[in-house]
Amino acid sequence: MKDINDMSDHELLMELVAEKRRRDKIRYLKLACYGVVFLCILYAGFRFVPKVMAAIDSYNQVIAKYDALAEQLQGTKDQIDGIAKQFGDGTIEKLKSLIDTMGSFLERIGFGGF
């Protein structure tokens, strides 16, 4: 490339036109690359987002079932606590002696081994 001071007007103009063409090619190439990247992201979005959403929905269903089970267990715990309070006044010892009496009665009539 010649020195700018030694170039004629026509050569200078031709150099500017060639530089503009190079810049235009680079700009179009960048736009094409951006377009390809955008299309890849769009494709990945349409391909994987439904799968991710299905996994999230499945997770939410499992959590809902877990919450329902936890509520049932809390109700069962409350019932067990109520039953335990009923047996708190020595009824368990009475129940144990009743079972022992029933066991000895069953042994006497021939149903041993209990």
NORFENZI-V352749 format. One record per residue. PHI is phi as a letter, one per 40 degrees, with the letter a starting at -180 (none if undefined). BURIAL is + if it has 9 or more other ideal C-beta (glycine too) atoms within 8 Angstrom, else -. D_CENTER is the distance of its C-alpha to the mean C-alpha in Angstrom with 2 decimals. Layout:
((PHI | BURIAL | D_CENTER) (PHI | BURIAL | D_CENTER))
This chain:
((none | - | 61.55) (c | - | 64.58) (c | - | 64.93) (c | - | 64.19) (c | - | 67.64) (c | - | 69.38) (c | + | 67.62) (c | - | 69.27) (c | - | 67.68) (c | - | 66.87) (c | + | 65.22) (c | + | 63.22) (c | - | 62.06) (c | - | 61.12) (c | + | 59.12) (c | - | 57.23) (c | - | 56.51) (c | - | 55.23) (c | - | 52.96) (c | - | 51.61) (c | - | 50.89) (c | - | 49.01) (c | - | 46.90) (c | - | 46.24) (c | - | 45.15) (c | - | 42.76) (c | - | 41.37) (c | - | 40.93) (c | - | 39.27) (c | - | 36.79) (c | - | 36.09) (c | - | 35.58) (c | - | 33.12) (c | - | 31.17) (c | - | 31.24) (c | - | 29.94) (c | - | 27.06) (c | - | 26.27) (c | - | 26.45) (c | - | 24.13) (c | - | 21.49) (c | - | 22.12) (c | - | 21.91) (c | - | 18.60) (c | - | 17.27) (c | - | 18.68) (c | - | 17.59) (b | - | 13.95) (c | - | 12.78) (c | - | 13.25) (c | - | 11.23) (c | - | 8.18) (c | - | 9.09) (c | - | 9.67) (c | - | 6.36) (c | - | 5.16) (c | - | 8.56) (c | - | 8.40) (c | - | 5.85) (c | - | 8.31) (c | - | 11.13) (c | - | 10.57) (c | - | 10.55) (c | - | 13.60) (c | - | 15.28) (c | - | 14.88) (c | - | 16.44) (c | - | 19.16) (c | - | 19.92) (c | - | 20.18) (c | - | 22.60) (c | - | 24.59) (c | - | 24.87) (c | - | 26.06) (c | - | 28.64) (c | - | 29.73) (c | - | 30.10) (c | - | 32.25) (c | - | 34.36) (c | - | 34.85) (c | - | 35.87) (c | - | 38.35) (c | - | 39.81) (c | - | 40.11) (c | - | 42.01) (c | - | 44.36) (c | + | 45.20) (c | - | 45.65) (c | - | 49.41) (g | - | 50.50) (c | + | 49.60) (c | - | 47.68) (c | - | 50.93) (c | - | 52.76) (c | + | 50.19) (c | - | 50.53) (c | - | 54.30) (c | - | 54.08) (c | - | 51.97) (c | - | 54.47) (c | - | 57.33) (c | - | 55.71) (c | + | 55.16) (c | - | 58.82) (c | - | 59.98) (c | + | 58.04) (c | + | 59.53) (c | - | 63.00) (c | - | 62.65) (h | - | 61.34) (b | - | 57.56) (c | - | 57.33) (g | - | 54.44) (c | - | 52.23))
